[in-house]
């Protein structure tokens, strides 16, 4: 667990791709956790949508590295929902803290590989950092084709936010650009609003293409009533801002699910949509990594007390 000393604390799970599970501000959860708990990756079933039975939720679930979204089949064989990386054990894990000038920096590093005998070999090297006194999480990832043949690469950062951050007065500000629903019958009028849990509500997925020319993209959640101190019933409100590099993650997927039992907002920077690898290949947008080629990703998640 990391604590910044100014309100933010979060847990990193080494046996699930160094993803981030519970995250809290002043002891109050900001992340959403699935009812699955945190089952060991040995229980993972990669067929079809079985990923949903062992996915943990939490602040971050990484999806990829060669498949994101709907299950399907292509020339490489059958593939399941969202790929394997969230269920991959980390290796070479280390944590340390050091002074960088006047700042005390806490770091965690690990390596995960999506590989098989006679298959491709994609390596993810992850660094997670926070600074003392700064309520911010920085994720620095390097994805490399460590094999000898070209491999498809799909990447999506599945950030999950839940109650009480997501309350009826919460608003969501999305980057400027073109937006459209995954399914044609979805209502787009409430993308930036939130609502009370509804047992009849079905998930909604929206695709956002931020306008060109922006190097950094950000999305923001504002919760005016987020509690800080239950004992004195005070509330300062909270702003959560997610920022990422548009050059390597040019898309944003929004998962809106204010259902009863799954009351969650997903903000998901990505290099693809969520219709699966075959759909990306058919559209000509599937990213291919050549042998020894690598991509670097950086995302910053900031938590700001708001008076």
Secondary structure as the mmCIF struct_conf table of DSSP 4:
data_model
#
loop_
_struct_conf.conf_type_id
_struct_conf.id
_struct_conf.beg_label_comp_id
_struct_conf.beg_label_asym_id
_struct_conf.beg_label_seq_id
_struct_conf.end_label_comp_id
_struct_conf.end_label_asym_id
_struct_conf.end_label_seq_id
STRN STRN1 UNK A 2 UNK A 3
BEND BEND1 UNK A 5 UNK A 7
STRN STRN2 UNK A 8 UNK A 13
TURN_TY1_P TURN_TY1_P1 UNK A 14 UNK A 18
STRN STRN3 UNK A 19 UNK A 25
TURN_TY1_P TURN_TY1_P2 UNK A 26 UNK A 27
STRN STRN4 UNK A 28 UNK A 29
STRN STRN5 UNK A 31 UNK A 31
STRN STRN6 UNK A 33 UNK A 33
TURN_TY1_P TURN_TY1_P3 UNK A 35 UNK A 36
HELX_RH_3T_P HELX_RH_3T_P1 UNK A 41 UNK A 43
BEND BEND2 UNK A 47 UNK A 47
TURN_TY1_P TURN_TY1_P4 UNK A 48 UNK A 50
HELX_RH_AL_P HELX_RH_AL_P1 UNK A 51 UNK A 54
STRN STRN7 UNK A 57 UNK A 57
BEND BEND3 UNK A 58 UNK A 59
STRN STRN8 UNK A 60 UNK A 65
BEND BEND4 UNK A 66 UNK A 66
STRN STRN9 UNK A 69 UNK A 69
BEND BEND5 UNK A 70 UNK A 70
STRN STRN10 UNK A 72 UNK A 74
TURN_TY1_P TURN_TY1_P5 UNK A 75 UNK A 76
STRN STRN11 UNK A 77 UNK A 79
TURN_TY1_P TURN_TY1_P6 UNK A 81 UNK A 82
STRN STRN12 UNK A 83 UNK A 83
BEND BEND6 UNK A 84 UNK A 84
HELX_RH_3T_P HELX_RH_3T_P2 UNK A 85 UNK A 87
STRN STRN13 UNK A 91 UNK A 100
TURN_TY1_P TURN_TY1_P7 UNK A 101 UNK A 102
STRN STRN14 UNK A 103 UNK A 115
TURN_TY1_P TURN_TY1_P8 UNK A 117 UNK A 118
BEND BEND7 UNK A 119 UNK A 119
STRN STRN15 UNK A 121 UNK A 131
TURN_TY1_P TURN_TY1_P9 UNK A 132 UNK A 133
STRN STRN16 UNK A 134 UNK A 145
BEND BEND8 UNK A 147 UNK A 149
STRN STRN17 UNK A 151 UNK A 162
TURN_TY1_P TURN_TY1_P10 UNK A 163 UNK A 165
BEND BEND9 UNK A 166 UNK A 166
TURN_TY1_P TURN_TY1_P11 UNK A 168 UNK A 169
STRN STRN18 UNK A 171 UNK A 173
BEND BEND10 UNK A 176 UNK A 176
STRN STRN19 UNK A 177 UNK A 181
BEND BEND11 UNK A 182 UNK A 183
TURN_TY1_P TURN_TY1_P12 UNK A 184 UNK A 185
TURN_TY1_P TURN_TY1_P13 UNK A 189 UNK A 192
STRN STRN20 UNK A 198 UNK A 198
TURN_TY1_P TURN_TY1_P14 UNK A 199 UNK A 200
STRN STRN21 UNK A 204 UNK A 210
HELX_LH_PP_P HELX_LH_PP_P1 UNK A 211 UNK A 211
TURN_TY1_P TURN_TY1_P15 UNK A 212 UNK A 213
BEND BEND12 UNK A 215 UNK A 215
STRN STRN22 UNK A 216 UNK A 223
TURN_TY1_P TURN_TY1_P16 UNK A 224 UNK A 225
STRN STRN23 UNK A 227 UNK A 229
TURN_TY1_P TURN_TY1_P17 UNK A 230 UNK A 233
STRN STRN24 UNK A 234 UNK A 235
STRN STRN25 UNK A 238 UNK A 245
TURN_TY1_P TURN_TY1_P18 UNK A 246 UNK A 248
STRN STRN26 UNK A 251 UNK A 258
STRN STRN27 UNK A 259 UNK A 259
BEND BEND13 UNK A 260 UNK A 261
STRN STRN28 UNK A 263 UNK A 270
BEND BEND14 UNK A 271 UNK A 272
BEND BEND15 UNK A 274 UNK A 274
STRN STRN29 UNK A 275 UNK A 275
HELX_RH_AL_P HELX_RH_AL_P2 UNK A 277 UNK A 283
TURN_TY1_P TURN_TY1_P19 UNK A 284 UNK A 284
STRN STRN30 UNK A 287 UNK A 289
HELX_LH_PP_P HELX_LH_PP_P2 UNK A 290 UNK A 290
TURN_TY1_P TURN_TY1_P20 UNK A 291 UNK A 292
STRN STRN31 UNK A 294 UNK A 305
#
